[in-house]
């Protein structure tokens, strides 16, 4: 199984639960917005993105989540991402590369939700 970490941005603020935001590719499928979180007792875990939207013609709110039917696949993804986080943190690599707008024609930032100290 091919698992590649495409991006991993560390959070500088050590006081919040979120430690990193990541994107990875698993067998050709890209997953963006994965959070590496740390529990109160120091355990690292992943939080996958959710999407909320309203159902047509009603006000009912629907939430979709990424779920893994195979625990082995989830374990491999989790181990890969948490190990990448630990390595990057150990090296102190908190910098996130800037997007060079000249090289990314047609890219428009429509929303940004920065975390504290970002």
LONULUM-254150 format. One record per residue (C-alpha): residue number from 1; x, y, z; residue in three letters. Coordinates in Angstrom, 1 decimal, always signed. Example, Ala and Ser with C-alpha at 12.3 -4.5 7.8 and 13.67 -1.06 7.14 Angstrom:
2
<site mimi="1" u="+12.3" v="-4.5" w="+7.8" dokol="ALA"/>
<site mimi="2" u="+13.7" v="-1.1" w="+7.1" dokol="SER"/>
END
This chain:
118
<site mimi="1" u="+0.0" v="+0.0" w="+0.0" dokol="UNK"/>
<site mimi="2" u="+1.3" v="+3.4" w="-1.0" dokol="UNK"/>
<site mimi="3" u="+1.0" v="+6.2" w="+1.6" dokol="UNK"/>
<site mimi="4" u="+2.7" v="+9.5" w="+0.9" dokol="UNK"/>
<site mimi="5" u="+2.6" v="+12.6" w="+3.2" dokol="UNK"/>
<site mimi="6" u="+2.0" v="+15.5" w="+0.7" dokol="UNK"/>
<site mimi="7" u="+2.1" v="+18.3" w="+3.3" dokol="UNK"/>
<site mimi="8" u="+2.6" v="+18.6" w="+7.0" dokol="UNK"/>
<site mimi="9" u="+2.4" v="+22.0" w="+8.7" dokol="UNK"/>
<site mimi="10" u="+3.2" v="+22.1" w="+12.3" dokol="UNK"/>
<site mimi="11" u="+1.3" v="+24.4" w="+14.7" dokol="UNK"/>
<site mimi="12" u="+3.6" v="+26.6" w="+16.8" dokol="UNK"/>
<site mimi="13" u="+1.3" v="+27.1" w="+19.7" dokol="UNK"/>
<site mimi="14" u="+2.0" v="+24.2" w="+22.1" dokol="UNK"/>
<site mimi="15" u="-0.9" v="+25.0" w="+24.3" dokol="UNK"/>
<site mimi="16" u="-3.7" v="+23.9" w="+21.9" dokol="UNK"/>
<site mimi="17" u="-4.8" v="+20.4" w="+21.0" dokol="UNK"/>
<site mimi="18" u="-4.0" v="+20.6" w="+17.3" dokol="UNK"/>
<site mimi="19" u="-0.3" v="+19.9" w="+16.6" dokol="UNK"/>
<site mimi="20" u="-0.3" v="+19.7" w="+12.8" dokol="UNK"/>
<site mimi="21" u="-2.4" v="+19.9" w="+9.7" dokol="UNK"/>
<site mimi="22" u="-1.6" v="+17.4" w="+7.0" dokol="UNK"/>
<site mimi="23" u="-2.5" v="+16.1" w="+3.5" dokol="UNK"/>
<site mimi="24" u="-1.7" v="+12.7" w="+2.3" dokol="UNK"/>
<site mimi="25" u="-2.2" v="+10.4" w="-0.7" dokol="UNK"/>
<site mimi="26" u="-3.3" v="+6.8" w="-0.3" dokol="UNK"/>
<site mimi="27" u="-3.4" v="+4.6" w="-3.4" dokol="UNK"/>
<site mimi="28" u="-4.1" v="+7.6" w="-5.6" dokol="UNK"/>
<site mimi="29" u="-6.8" v="+9.1" w="-3.2" dokol="UNK"/>
<site mimi="30" u="-5.8" v="+12.5" w="-1.7" dokol="UNK"/>
<site mimi="31" u="-7.1" v="+13.4" w="+1.8" dokol="UNK"/>
<site mimi="32" u="-6.6" v="+17.1" w="+2.9" dokol="UNK"/>
<site mimi="33" u="-7.2" v="+18.7" w="+6.2" dokol="UNK"/>
<site mimi="34" u="-6.2" v="+15.9" w="+8.5" dokol="UNK"/>
<site mimi="35" u="-5.4" v="+17.1" w="+12.0" dokol="UNK"/>
<site mimi="36" u="-2.7" v="+15.6" w="+14.2" dokol="UNK"/>
<site mimi="37" u="-4.0" v="+16.2" w="+17.8" dokol="UNK"/>
<site mimi="38" u="-2.6" v="+15.5" w="+21.2" dokol="UNK"/>
<site mimi="39" u="-4.9" v="+14.4" w="+24.0" dokol="UNK"/>
<site mimi="40" u="-4.5" v="+15.7" w="+27.6" dokol="UNK"/>
<site mimi="41" u="-2.5" v="+12.6" w="+28.6" dokol="UNK"/>
<site mimi="42" u="-0.1" v="+13.1" w="+25.7" dokol="UNK"/>
<site mimi="43" u="-1.3" v="+10.6" w="+23.2" dokol="UNK"/>
<site mimi="44" u="-1.3" v="+11.6" w="+19.5" dokol="UNK"/>
<site mimi="45" u="-4.3" v="+10.8" w="+17.3" dokol="UNK"/>
<site mimi="46" u="-5.7" v="+11.8" w="+13.9" dokol="UNK"/>
<site mimi="47" u="-8.9" v="+13.8" w="+13.3" dokol="UNK"/>
<site mimi="48" u="-10.2" v="+13.5" w="+9.7" dokol="UNK"/>
<site mimi="49" u="-12.1" v="+16.3" w="+8.0" dokol="UNK"/>
<site mimi="50" u="-15.9" v="+16.6" w="+8.2" dokol="UNK"/>
<site mimi="51" u="-18.1" v="+18.3" w="+5.7" dokol="UNK"/>
<site mimi="52" u="-21.4" v="+19.9" w="+6.7" dokol="UNK"/>
<site mimi="53" u="-24.1" v="+20.9" w="+4.2" dokol="UNK"/>
<site mimi="54" u="-27.8" v="+21.6" w="+4.1" dokol="UNK"/>
<site mimi="55" u="-30.2" v="+19.1" w="+2.4" dokol="UNK"/>
<site mimi="56" u="-32.0" v="+20.6" w="-0.6" dokol="UNK"/>
<site mimi="57" u="-35.4" v="+22.1" w="+0.1" dokol="UNK"/>
<site mimi="58" u="-35.0" v="+21.5" w="+3.9" dokol="UNK"/>
<site mimi="59" u="-33.0" v="+23.0" w="+6.7" dokol="UNK"/>
<site mimi="60" u="-31.7" v="+19.6" w="+7.8" dokol="UNK"/>
<site mimi="61" u="-27.9" v="+19.7" w="+8.3" dokol="UNK"/>
<site mimi="62" u="-25.9" v="+16.7" w="+7.0" dokol="UNK"/>
<site mimi="63" u="-22.4" v="+15.8" w="+8.2" dokol="UNK"/>
<site mimi="64" u="-20.2" v="+13.5" w="+6.1" dokol="UNK"/>
<site mimi="65" u="-17.1" v="+11.9" w="+7.6" dokol="UNK"/>
<site mimi="66" u="-14.3" v="+9.9" w="+6.2" dokol="UNK"/>
<site mimi="67" u="-14.5" v="+6.4" w="+7.6" dokol="UNK"/>
<site mimi="68" u="-12.2" v="+3.4" w="+7.3" dokol="UNK"/>
<site mimi="69" u="-13.8" v="+0.0" w="+7.0" dokol="UNK"/>
<site mimi="70" u="-10.4" v="-1.7" w="+7.3" dokol="UNK"/>
<site mimi="71" u="-8.6" v="-1.1" w="+10.6" dokol="UNK"/>
<site mimi="72" u="-5.2" v="-2.1" w="+9.1" dokol="UNK"/>
<site mimi="73" u="-5.5" v="+0.7" w="+6.5" dokol="UNK"/>
<site mimi="74" u="-6.3" v="+3.2" w="+9.2" dokol="UNK"/>
<site mimi="75" u="-3.4" v="+2.0" w="+11.4" dokol="UNK"/>
<site mimi="76" u="-0.9" v="+2.3" w="+8.5" dokol="UNK"/>
<site mimi="77" u="-2.2" v="+5.8" w="+7.7" dokol="UNK"/>
<site mimi="78" u="-2.1" v="+6.8" w="+11.4" dokol="UNK"/>
<site mimi="79" u="+1.4" v="+5.4" w="+11.9" dokol="UNK"/>
<site mimi="80" u="+2.8" v="+7.1" w="+8.8" dokol="UNK"/>
<site mimi="81" u="+1.4" v="+10.5" w="+9.6" dokol="UNK"/>
<site mimi="82" u="+2.2" v="+10.4" w="+13.3" dokol="UNK"/>
<site mimi="83" u="+5.8" v="+9.3" w="+12.6" dokol="UNK"/>
<site mimi="84" u="+6.2" v="+12.1" w="+10.0" dokol="UNK"/>
<site mimi="85" u="+4.9" v="+14.6" w="+12.6" dokol="UNK"/>
<site mimi="86" u="+7.4" v="+13.3" w="+15.3" dokol="UNK"/>
<site mimi="87" u="+10.3" v="+13.6" w="+12.9" dokol="UNK"/>
<site mimi="88" u="+9.4" v="+17.1" w="+11.8" dokol="UNK"/>
<site mimi="89" u="+8.8" v="+18.3" w="+15.4" dokol="UNK"/>
<site mimi="90" u="+12.2" v="+16.8" w="+16.5" dokol="UNK"/>
<site mimi="91" u="+13.9" v="+18.8" w="+13.7" dokol="UNK"/>
<site mimi="92" u="+12.0" v="+21.9" w="+14.7" dokol="UNK"/>
<site mimi="93" u="+10.6" v="+22.4" w="+11.2" dokol="UNK"/>
<site mimi="94" u="+7.7" v="+24.8" w="+11.8" dokol="UNK"/>
<site mimi="95" u="+8.0" v="+26.8" w="+8.6" dokol="UNK"/>
<site mimi="96" u="+5.3" v="+26.5" w="+6.0" dokol="UNK"/>
<site mimi="97" u="+6.4" v="+27.4" w="+2.5" dokol="UNK"/>
<site mimi="98" u="+4.7" v="+30.3" w="+0.9" dokol="UNK"/>
<site mimi="99" u="+2.7" v="+29.9" w="-2.3" dokol="UNK"/>
<site mimi="100" u="+4.4" v="+31.7" w="-5.1" dokol="UNK"/>
<site mimi="101" u="+1.4" v="+33.3" w="-6.9" dokol="UNK"/>
<site mimi="102" u="+3.4" v="+33.9" w="-10.1" dokol="UNK"/>
<site mimi="103" u="+3.8" v="+30.2" w="-10.5" dokol="UNK"/>
<site mimi="104" u="+0.2" v="+29.3" w="-9.6" dokol="UNK"/>
<site mimi="105" u="-1.8" v="+31.2" w="-12.2" dokol="UNK"/>
<site mimi="106" u="-5.5" v="+30.9" w="-11.6" dokol="UNK"/>
<site mimi="107" u="-5.2" v="+30.2" w="-7.9" dokol="UNK"/>
<site mimi="108" u="-7.5" v="+32.3" w="-5.7" dokol="UNK"/>
<site mimi="109" u="-7.6" v="+32.0" w="-1.9" dokol="UNK"/>
<site mimi="110" u="-11.3" v="+32.2" w="-1.0" dokol="UNK"/>
<site mimi="111" u="-11.1" v="+31.4" w="+2.7" dokol="UNK"/>
<site mimi="112" u="-8.4" v="+31.1" w="+5.3" dokol="UNK"/>
<site mimi="113" u="-8.9" v="+30.0" w="+8.9" dokol="UNK"/>
<site mimi="114" u="-5.6" v="+30.6" w="+10.7" dokol="UNK"/>
<site mimi="115" u="-5.0" v="+29.1" w="+14.1" dokol="UNK"/>
<site mimi="116" u="-3.6" v="+31.0" w="+17.1" dokol="UNK"/>
<site mimi="117" u="+0.0" v="+32.1" w="+16.5" dokol="UNK"/>
<site mimi="118" u="-0.1" v="+31.2" w="+12.8" dokol="UNK"/>
END
